[in-house]
Amino acid sequence: MYFTDRGLEELAFRRGGQEVSFECLTEQMRTFVDLHPEFETPVERLATWLARLDDEDDA
């Protein structure tokens, strides 16, 4: 199990029944980076990966 699995499990447990728009998600990610600028690169990489899920070349 990766360390991040704990956070993902908590997210699924606490928010799993909610629906969220990508607009809302991006705002939360921006807020997170504003509070934790050292995570700018990983957040940018995750956002890019999510944006390109349908692109076969980037999967």
KEKE-78172 format. One line per 4 residues: their letters; for each residue x, y, z of C-alpha. Coordinates in Angstrom, 3 decimals. Last residue first. Example, Ala and Ser with C-alpha at 12.3 -4.5 7.8 and 13.67 -1.06 7.14 Angstrom:
BEGIN
SA = 13.670,-1.060,7.140 | 12.300,-4.500,7.800 $
END
This chain:
BEGIN
ADDE = -2.189,7.322,-21.030 | -0.591,10.271,-22.832 | -0.645,8.953,-26.424 | -4.187,7.571,-26.068 $
DDLR = -5.601,10.995,-25.189 | -8.858,10.444,-23.299 | -7.240,10.890,-19.886 | -5.645,14.174,-20.999 $
ALWT = -7.193,16.616,-18.528 | -6.668,14.208,-15.633 | -2.958,13.837,-16.491 | -2.559,17.598,-16.823 $
ALRE = -4.227,18.181,-13.456 | -2.071,15.500,-11.817 | 1.116,16.988,-13.284 | 0.137,20.502,-12.178 $
VPTE = -0.609,19.221,-8.671 | 2.760,17.448,-8.579 | 4.567,20.619,-9.731 | 2.798,23.088,-7.420 $
FEPH = 3.323,20.996,-4.278 | 5.951,23.330,-2.759 | 3.396,26.117,-3.125 | 1.339,24.736,-0.209 $
LDVF = -1.383,27.255,0.708 | -1.663,28.727,-2.793 | -1.225,25.210,-4.199 | -4.165,23.961,-2.097 $
TRMQ = -6.324,26.916,-3.158 | -5.561,26.192,-6.801 | -6.440,22.511,-6.281 | -9.728,23.494,-4.629 $
ETLC = -10.559,25.774,-7.559 | -9.663,23.008,-10.009 | -11.972,20.575,-8.219 | -14.882,23.016,-8.295 $
EFSV = -14.457,23.516,-12.047 | -14.057,19.760,-12.470 | -17.508,19.428,-10.985 | -18.162,17.476,-7.818 $
EQGG = -20.690,14.807,-6.932 | -20.822,13.619,-3.366 | -21.237,10.060,-2.099 | -17.514,9.368,-1.959 $
RRFA = -16.704,12.521,0.020 | -15.770,11.249,3.485 | -15.021,7.598,2.724 | -13.589,8.181,-0.756 $
LEEL = -11.384,11.012,0.527 | -10.290,8.942,3.511 | -9.365,6.074,1.192 | -7.429,8.456,-1.041 $
GRDT = -5.554,9.852,1.935 | -4.649,6.399,3.158 | -3.711,5.275,-0.344 | -1.203,8.137,-0.585 $
FYM = 1.230,6.216,1.669 | 1.273,3.438,-0.904 | 0.000,0.000,0.000 $
END
